[in-house]
Amino acid sequence: MRAVLQPAWIIDGTGSPALTDHAVSLVDGRIDAVIPIQQLDAREDDRVIDLPGTTLIPGLINNHVHLVLPGDNTPFVPWIDTQSDAALALRAVHNAETSLQSGVTTVRDCGGRGSTVIDLREAQTNGIANGARVISCGWPLTITGGHTRHFGGEVDGEDALRTMVRKVVGLGADYVKVMAAGGGTPGSLPQYPSFTAAELRVIVETAHDLGRMVAAHCIATASIENAIQAGVDLIEHASFFGPDLIPQFDARVAEKLARASIPVTPTLQVNRDLVDLLPEGPERALWERRQQAQREIVSALRDLGVPLLAGSDAGWRATAFDTFWKELDELVECGFSAVAAIHAATGAVSRALRSDERYGTIRPGQIADLVAVEGQVEASIKYLREVRGVIQAGNIVSSDFLAG
Ligand SMILES: [Zn+2]
């Protein structure tokens, strides 16, 4: 049987402007066609779903999350050491489900402890867990004393790095994540690079030999340069931190980044959620400075043509799993149109992850991951708060519009 969705607008996730007067047909969990309304040959057994006043977009892809973390401003340390692997896995299930209800049909997890996130992905594959489709790195590789060492990925030296890449891939990692600088873990130093460029190169070569991409967490400006030199496939954050722990744009490094054309996921929402949450005071003032500086950097990277992807860092600090619209709103603050922000959270991500033949856009043959949003999203990204229905692989996950 064919399902025919008739929204007022369609944003297909390729970056093209919204379509009007078109319907989208679904067959067997896939998109069958995008059809001009006049050419729609209604069949008797069609299931027609009218979506007046709504915009249909591809299922969103949150390109940077930590499913095992709470995202409610609980300090990572010591909390993480009080949690069993089972507790982390159960939380990951909950966070994947929460993501899906909010219109996020796929998440790229950027690190949990041990195999907890890989186990969730396998449970989904086996049909015993629901939620946003999970892409997992397992755990991140980090230097001794480095960021998120509590996840179990402390490793130094080229031989040990090779072994650990092989181990995490052997346990089922879809890609390899490396902490190329410190971060928010107490004791780690975000303003300095962690691995050397040569060490990163070993990680990249070993991962590529096993058909896996490498994503590098880069806060310090020097870590961005190391990651470019090593040939990583994706850069997380690109915060351009100088020694004073404030983002500071570096035109030379930014131009290198643009030449290398490595997609960057700037995770702007972390700043915004903390600014919104913290009471007036020095800590909030620091995050406001970071927010302003990072918006300026992202808008400069955009002008240079660096591919930018939407990922919120949900789970980390105070960033929740059902507010991904804020990351897209931050991209709009950096000069993106609403359509470009949707592209950065759909088609651009699936292309960067080499999954664009499977999902990420509204095109014939794609897995039917779709979200119906109240209002004309092209006019304002803030309509994304009003998700009215979610379809994942052709299954209706939630909807108001089918009631009655
Ligand atoms: Zn992260």
Residues whose N, C-alpha, C, O or C-beta is under 5 A from the ligand:
A	BS01	ZN	C110 D313
